[in-house]
């Protein structure tokens, strides 16, 4: 089981994951953001759940094998929030 973590600013802990919804200009901008998050995820070999609803993108970072949020999820949430 994952231990206690500090939730990054702008993120919430929801059902054992770090979650944040980003509201972007339009679908094209949202898709470009998702692609940047995808590049980060691939480079780290750690992948969030991603939901796109037109100009809104929701990211959920958590580690299945740890049963919740790890320090790695916190770091990747911070990094993806800066994209």
ZILINNOR-V307940 format. One record per run of one state. SS is the DSSP state (helix for helix, strand for strand, loop for the rest). FROM is the first residue (numbers start at 1). TO is the last residue. If there is no record, write none. Layout:
BEGIN
ss->SS from->FROM to->TO
ss->SS from->FROM to->TO
END
This chain:
BEGIN
ss->loop from->1 to->11
ss->strand from->12 to->14
ss->loop from->15 to->16
ss->strand from->17 to->23
ss->loop from->24 to->26
ss->helix from->27 to->44
ss->loop from->45 to->48
ss->strand from->49 to->53
ss->loop from->54 to->55
ss->strand from->56 to->61
ss->loop from->62 to->62
ss->strand from->63 to->63
ss->helix from->64 to->66
ss->loop from->67 to->67
ss->strand from->68 to->68
ss->loop from->69 to->70
ss->helix from->71 to->81
ss->loop from->82 to->83
END
